[in-house]
């Protein structure tokens, strides 16, 4: 049974924490820190600390989180039932009224305020010295995490470092540089205060803080070209790689085996967000919420259940079809030498009806129970393959799904990214027990390699090849290795795509390397004519802009319409 962080928010604390960046402009003191005796007790402080973890569940494994990070990139296009085409296609109605952007803003600022409230309670005499250090380290880690998300998504917006405790009617911008100063300082505190070791229960450890600081340092180094930040990113990443507390699965299928979905036991998971098979344990800020969990198991599933020989079942999942892989993503894999394609993607569906209907057999007279029902190819089919399939199953090749330049022809039938599937769920369940991996060991290899590339390319090649051979089909290790002249930022972005696709990092990766516009224009045919330079940050929610009184000073991010 999974070890999980205790239930995140107690009913008694709901009134304290339900503060959003919209709400803080209203004349209501919702923090109550100065008057609520509950938060002078040890259990009250622990409740406040636990609530710092909840914000991650509003983003990782959620439709909003996938929409903000995987949609609108080079890797995933608008699926047949996508609910946020503004984010995937950068249409003119991507503005402050877009609901996903508004939800994420609200939840991140709510999470930030909870962290500030927790930090304000510390140090406290009801806690031991070790508890005070640990609680401060955890709370400051989460504040750094939410601040990083906020400034990377929206740029130079509101930097709140104190709990909201009164009437606030104005919003003032702080620079990205000011955000990063706080982020790095908070992460240093977390690294100092927290114990080394792998997180086994979702609690933040020094390892988690180091891994996230490595990502933060690399992000800032790319923006500032500060060699000291590249060096620190490299040092932090290599420290964890060489710690022996984590290791790469040489059998890639084990990485995504449902028996390894608990980040506490998964060998590659460094920083993860807890989920469980218990519906009531997966809530975030709403302790009464049901039907919540990691929803990655449904958002990438194609519409298979209306095809001949097929009906919806647990094994194939619920087909939400929010995102379909781009032609570019599929073509990044050489499945003849790389294990990952056949594990991470699904191209074959088998007849799952107990008995074929007359309609099924009228469509495919030679179809049989348990045999192929649908086969989607990433390449062009031969004449022989088409003739064989004609009476047996539905065959779709790359030219049936995409135009020659990669524009989708079909949006509901496609090669499916399948690594988040959960065969243990109940029928028709739209969430699963998988922990959401925020940082896995492969990302640390990529961080260290990119940092090493700045002044020691031979060491960078040696490191990335150490990783690549673990993803090779046995016997193909040498073919997976690259020569020094092949190691470029573009290669690393391709490798990040092959390894981390769907793991809610792509938008940040492309932005960090100033490749978002270039890659979307090259590989996302839905968005290529719409994306503009100002899309490097997201629009500020209109509710926030409407609420402030200093409207002349605090305005929408440039480029976005009101």
Secondary structure, 3 states (H helix, E strand, C coil): CCCCCCCCCCHHHHHHHCCCCCHHHCCCCCCCCCCCHHHHCHHHHHHHHHHHCHHHHCCCCCHHHHHHHCCCCCCEEECCCCCCHHHHHCCCCCCCCCHHHHHHHHHHHHHHHHHHHHHHCCCCCCCCHHHHHHHHHHHHHHHHHHHHHHHHHHCCCCCCCCCCCCCCCCCCCCCHHHHHHHHHHHHHHHHHHCCCCCCCCCCCCHHHHHHHHHHHHHHHHHHHCCHHHHHHHHHHHHHHHCCCCCCCCCCHHHHHCHHHCCCCCCCCEEEEECCCCCHHHCCCCCCCCCCCCECHHHHCCCCCCCCCCCCCCCCCCCCCCCEEECHHHHHCCCCCCECHHHHHEECEEECCCCCCCHHHHHHCCCCCCCCEEEEECCCCCCHHHHHHHCCCCEEECHHHHECCCCCECCCCCCCEECCCCCCCCCCCCCCECCCEEEEEHHHHHHHHHHHHCCCCHHHHHHHHHHHHHHHECCCCHHHHCCCHHHCCHHHHHHHHHHHHCCCCCHHHHHHHCCCHHHHHHHHCCCCCCCCCHHHHCCCCCHHHHHHCCCCCCCCCCCCCCC
